[in-house]
Amino acid sequence: MSAQQTQVAFGVQKADPSLPVEVTSESLNVNQEDGSAEFIGNVIVIQGEMRLTAERVLVIYNADRSGIERMEATEDVVLVSPPDAAEGDWAEYTIDSGVIVMRGNVLLTQGPSTISGDQMNANLTTGTATMTGNVKTILQQGAN
């Protein structure tokens, strides 16, 4: 089954963007000029049930540096919002809106079924996602 766009449920738990964000990594570079922070090496970002892993995550703070505006993840990006998981080359998470945009060889796994596409827009607060660009769905049938 192939399409240009498809909308799917994503994650069972609705996310709460106000929850604290926990980040672990092998190293951290802080830019005092723009207040950004780059986490490098086996980066794990956890917020509630949501878990994002990548090799590099750039954290951009809001104007008054009171909180995180967005995060950009690159290299082997995996997003898990149980029970669903998605992987891609690049992702951007805008914290306040709870929206994650994922691009590049995006593969969404939902149980035995998979959906691939060029881009996925996931809204963690509503629990929905839209896949766009060369969307291909593989639905597994029968007993598992």
Rosetta silent file (secondary structure, phi, psi, omega in degrees, C-alpha in Angstrom):
SEQUENCE: MSAQQTQVAFGVQKADPSLPVEVTSESLNVNQEDGSAEFIGNVIVIQGEMRLTAERVLVIYNADRSGIERMEATEDVVLVSPPDAAEGDWAEYTIDSGVIVMRGNVLLTQGPSTISGDQMNANLTTGTATMTGNVKTILQQGAN
SCORE:     score description
SCORE:     0.000 S_00000001
   1 L     0.000  125.148 -176.455    0.000    0.000    0.000 S_00000001
   2 E  -128.973  141.926 -179.097    1.578    3.285   -1.085 S_00000001
   3 E  -154.631  170.385  175.722    0.415    6.877   -0.586 S_00000001
   4 E   -87.383  -26.821 -178.805    1.663   10.446   -0.321 S_00000001
   5 E  -153.439  141.393  174.654    0.275   10.967    3.189 S_00000001
   6 E  -146.765  143.069  179.218   -1.250    8.873    5.946 S_00000001
   7 E  -108.626  137.267 -176.592   -2.359    9.689    9.498 S_00000001
   8 E  -138.324  161.990  171.510   -1.872    7.208   12.338 S_00000001
   9 E   -75.281  149.032  178.782   -2.143    6.992   16.108 S_00000001
  10 L  -140.267  111.913  179.805    1.215    7.395   17.860 S_00000001
  11 L    79.068  144.973  179.512    1.795    6.271   21.440 S_00000001
  12 L   -86.887  -43.883 -179.732   -0.846    5.236   23.957 S_00000001
  13 L   -79.552  131.450  171.366    0.009    7.807   26.639 S_00000001
  14 L   -74.728  132.870 -176.292   -0.692   11.440   25.815 S_00000001
  15 L   -79.799  154.121  175.654    2.518   13.337   26.580 S_00000001
  16 L  -115.263  103.221 -176.646    2.783   16.226   29.022 S_00000001
  17 L   -63.989  -11.458 -179.792    5.242   18.806   27.590 S_00000001
  18 L   -85.055   -8.525  178.665    5.594   20.428   31.031 S_00000001
  19 L   -65.605  152.292  178.652    7.332   17.352   32.470 S_00000001
  20 L   -64.529  151.430  178.411   11.090   17.665   33.092 S_00000001
  21 L  -106.366  123.679  179.549   13.465   16.616   30.316 S_00000001
  22 E  -108.113  128.277 -179.027   16.331   14.318   31.337 S_00000001
  23 E  -125.730  130.486  172.289   19.351   14.054   29.015 S_00000001
  24 E  -123.812  148.253 -179.661   22.348   11.736   29.323 S_00000001
  25 L  -163.131  173.267  177.744   25.324   11.563   26.931 S_00000001
  26 L   -79.287  -33.649  177.306   29.041   10.873   26.710 S_00000001
  27 E  -147.701  163.843 -176.533   29.955   14.560   26.322 S_00000001
  28 E  -141.744  128.514  174.009   28.423   18.027   26.412 S_00000001
  29 E  -115.177  123.056  179.535   29.469   21.267   24.690 S_00000001
  30 E  -107.141  129.314  177.871   27.837   24.470   25.959 S_00000001
  31 E   -98.993  108.766 -178.107   27.851   27.593   23.780 S_00000001
  32 L   -68.600  -27.257 -178.935   27.801   30.630   26.097 S_00000001
  33 L   -61.759  -54.939 -175.677   27.132   32.981   23.143 S_00000001
  34 L  -106.842    0.192  176.899   23.734   31.600   22.118 S_00000001
  35 L    72.231   19.766  177.705   22.993   29.480   25.183 S_00000001
  36 E   -90.966  161.583  178.361   22.755   26.257   23.208 S_00000001
  37 E  -135.311  132.570  178.624   24.030   22.908   24.437 S_00000001
  38 E  -114.657  118.997  177.200   25.166   20.001   22.270 S_00000001
  39 E   -95.303  133.014 -174.872   25.061   16.506   23.715 S_00000001
  40 E  -130.410  135.461  173.965   27.267   14.004   21.862 S_00000001
  41 E    88.313  110.600  178.476   27.552   10.216   21.990 S_00000001
  42 E    46.874   51.619 -177.027   24.812    7.756   22.992 S_00000001
  43 E   -76.912  133.025  176.401   22.417   10.587   23.802 S_00000001
  44 E  -126.179  122.311  177.457   19.232    9.597   25.634 S_00000001
  45 E  -112.587  125.256  180.000   16.418   12.126   26.114 S_00000001
  46 E  -124.537  131.512  173.649   13.576   11.105   28.438 S_00000001
  47 E  -141.969  106.826 -175.819   10.379   13.047   29.118 S_00000001
  48 L    60.870 -126.251  179.472    7.645   11.079   30.837 S_00000001
  49 L   -83.049  -18.191 -177.090    7.017    7.971   28.696 S_00000001
  50 E   -74.647  136.732  178.822    8.746    9.493   25.637 S_00000001
  51 E  -136.026  127.509  179.847   12.301    8.395   24.921 S_00000001
  52 E  -123.645  127.722  176.562   14.524    9.793   22.144 S_00000001
  53 E  -122.411  148.329  179.638   17.983    8.427   21.388 S_00000001
  54 E  -166.662  172.009  175.838   20.577    9.735   18.897 S_00000001
  55 E   -83.015  -30.631  179.948   24.303   10.285   18.482 S_00000001
  56 E  -138.165  134.908  174.261   23.952   14.099   18.665 S_00000001
  57 E  -134.923  121.695  177.119   21.282   16.315   20.225 S_00000001
  58 E   -99.016  124.838  179.868   21.431   20.109   20.062 S_00000001
  59 E  -104.489  122.224  179.511   19.329   21.840   22.736 S_00000001
  60 E  -109.095  122.213 -178.741   18.162   25.374   21.910 S_00000001
  61 E   -86.552  158.982  178.461   16.870   27.397   24.841 S_00000001
  62 L   -71.657  173.665 -171.507   14.138   30.046   24.647 S_00000001
  63 L   -53.179  -43.332 -178.707   14.967   33.771   24.506 S_00000001
  64 L   -93.415    9.006  176.850   15.235   34.318   28.269 S_00000001
  65 L    58.008   28.408  179.793   16.879   30.883   28.728 S_00000001
  66 L   -89.217  -11.356 -179.814   14.225   29.847   31.246 S_00000001
  67 L  -166.904  175.274 -178.706   13.417   26.663   29.372 S_00000001
  68 E   -85.025  129.097  175.681   14.048   24.558   26.293 S_00000001
  69 E   -83.686  -51.686 -179.660   12.521   25.827   23.042 S_00000001
  70 E  -157.706  165.946  177.954   13.478   22.860   20.874 S_00000001
  71 E  -129.373  138.719  174.966   15.892   19.987   20.394 S_00000001
  72 E  -115.680  122.043 -179.068   17.497   18.822   17.151 S_00000001
  73 E  -110.831  137.006  178.151   18.609   15.192   17.025 S_00000001
  74 E  -135.914  155.496  177.335   20.866   13.752   14.307 S_00000001
  75 E    70.473  110.983  176.917   22.450   10.382   13.488 S_00000001
  76 E    52.328   52.726 -177.033   20.609    7.139   14.292 S_00000001
  77 E   -80.579  127.768  175.816   17.566    8.893   15.742 S_00000001
  78 E  -128.938  129.193  179.221   15.045    6.623   17.486 S_00000001
  79 E  -117.052  126.136  177.859   11.837    7.911   19.070 S_00000001
  80 E  -121.834  123.693  171.596    9.810    5.674   21.371 S_00000001
  81 E  -130.727   93.034 -167.644    6.368    6.592   22.665 S_00000001
  82 L   -46.299  137.336    4.775    5.109    3.228   23.942 S_00000001
  83 L   -93.036    8.568 -173.925    4.069    1.008   22.342 S_00000001
  84 E   -93.550  153.928  178.339    5.175    2.712   19.085 S_00000001
  85 E  -140.775  144.073  177.458    8.699    3.430   17.839 S_00000001
  86 E  -134.821  147.185  175.391   10.051    5.493   14.938 S_00000001
  87 E  -132.641  152.867 -179.059   13.525    5.885   13.511 S_00000001
  88 E  -168.522 -176.869 -177.215   15.017    8.379   11.079 S_00000001
  89 E   -86.587  -27.354 -172.454   18.063   10.471   10.166 S_00000001
  90 E  -151.782  144.138  175.884   16.984   13.742   11.823 S_00000001
  91 E  -146.288  147.465  174.576   14.362   14.929   14.301 S_00000001
  92 E  -128.503  126.620 -179.137   13.288   18.224   15.824 S_00000001
  93 E  -113.040  114.083  175.231   11.256   18.326   19.035 S_00000001
  94 E   -93.886  109.548 -168.192    9.468   21.595   19.863 S_00000001
  95 L   -58.976  -54.625 -173.807    8.828   21.179   23.583 S_00000001
  96 L   -58.702  -38.008 -178.082    5.848   23.500   24.245 S_00000001
  97 L   -85.438  -17.151 -177.410    3.765   22.130   21.363 S_00000001
  98 L    71.303   21.780 -177.219    4.813   18.517   21.936 S_00000001
  99 E  -101.644  130.992  174.529    5.492   18.162   18.191 S_00000001
 100 E  -116.815  124.939  174.323    8.327   16.063   16.794 S_00000001
 101 E  -104.184  126.469 -178.838    9.216   16.331   13.104 S_00000001
 102 E  -121.194  134.979 -178.939   11.314   13.408   11.856 S_00000001
 103 E  -132.944  157.601  172.827   12.963   13.280    8.401 S_00000001
 104 E    84.318  101.037  177.472   15.087   10.960    6.318 S_00000001
 105 E    51.805   49.352 -177.554   14.299    7.258    5.900 S_00000001
 106 E   -74.850  130.473  177.480   11.583    7.397    8.549 S_00000001
 107 E  -129.135  117.580  179.218   10.346    3.991    9.691 S_00000001
 108 E  -104.766  126.686  178.994    7.435    3.764   12.128 S_00000001
 109 E  -111.253  124.655  178.019    6.842    0.416   13.833 S_00000001
 110 E  -129.246   98.582 -175.860    3.458   -0.304   15.390 S_00000001
 111 L    61.130 -130.372 -178.554    3.284   -3.864   16.675 S_00000001
 112 L   -82.766   -7.720 -176.028    3.845   -6.176   13.688 S_00000001
 113 E   -98.682  152.564  177.996    3.090   -3.417   11.127 S_00000001
 114 E  -132.436  150.194  174.657    5.462   -0.796    9.694 S_00000001
 115 E  -132.209  128.212  177.061    5.027    2.491    7.857 S_00000001
 116 E  -117.427  154.951  179.393    7.920    4.171    6.038 S_00000001
 117 E  -173.184  179.701 -179.567    8.098    7.640    4.502 S_00000001
 118 E   -80.371  -31.524 -176.770   10.194   10.743    3.975 S_00000001
 119 E  -149.308  144.411  173.467    8.810   12.656    6.957 S_00000001
 120 E  -127.134  130.121  172.099    6.747   12.078   10.083 S_00000001
 121 E  -108.956  111.637 -178.891    5.058   14.815   12.099 S_00000001
 122 E  -110.321  131.131  175.113    4.138   13.400   15.505 S_00000001
 123 E  -106.457  105.431 -175.244    2.089   15.309   18.064 S_00000001
 124 L   -69.741  -24.281 -178.597    2.865   13.706   21.419 S_00000001
 125 L   -78.932  -27.467  178.083    0.127   15.657   23.229 S_00000001
 126 L  -100.610  -14.945 -179.899   -2.658   14.371   20.932 S_00000001
 127 L    73.560   33.031  178.552   -1.085   10.974   20.253 S_00000001
 128 E  -126.940  158.298  176.823   -1.265   11.306   16.468 S_00000001
 129 E  -144.435  148.676  175.529    1.271   11.258   13.641 S_00000001
 130 E  -122.316  126.796  176.366    1.214   12.052    9.939 S_00000001
 131 E  -100.766  134.919  179.409    3.599   10.340    7.513 S_00000001
 132 E  -133.352  155.391  174.721    4.299   12.121    4.217 S_00000001
 133 E    77.083  108.384  178.145    6.308   11.491    1.051 S_00000001
 134 E    50.880   47.557 -177.015    6.621    8.027   -0.510 S_00000001
 135 E   -74.406  127.465  178.487    4.560    6.493    2.291 S_00000001
 136 E  -128.882  128.670 -177.721    4.628    2.695    2.259 S_00000001
 137 E  -115.096  133.243  174.126    2.647    0.577    4.703 S_00000001
 138 E  -118.917  110.720 -179.300    3.220   -3.099    5.468 S_00000001
 139 L  -101.661  119.768  178.463    0.325   -4.587    7.423 S_00000001
 140 L   -80.971  136.763 -178.158    0.969   -8.021    8.921 S_00000001
 141 L  -110.066  162.348  172.194   -1.987  -10.392    8.800 S_00000001
 142 L    80.609 -172.979 -177.548   -2.974  -13.448   10.814 S_00000001
 143 L   -73.917  144.438  179.723   -1.892  -14.742   14.187 S_00000001
 144 L  -110.847    0.000    0.000    1.377  -13.531   15.658 S_00000001
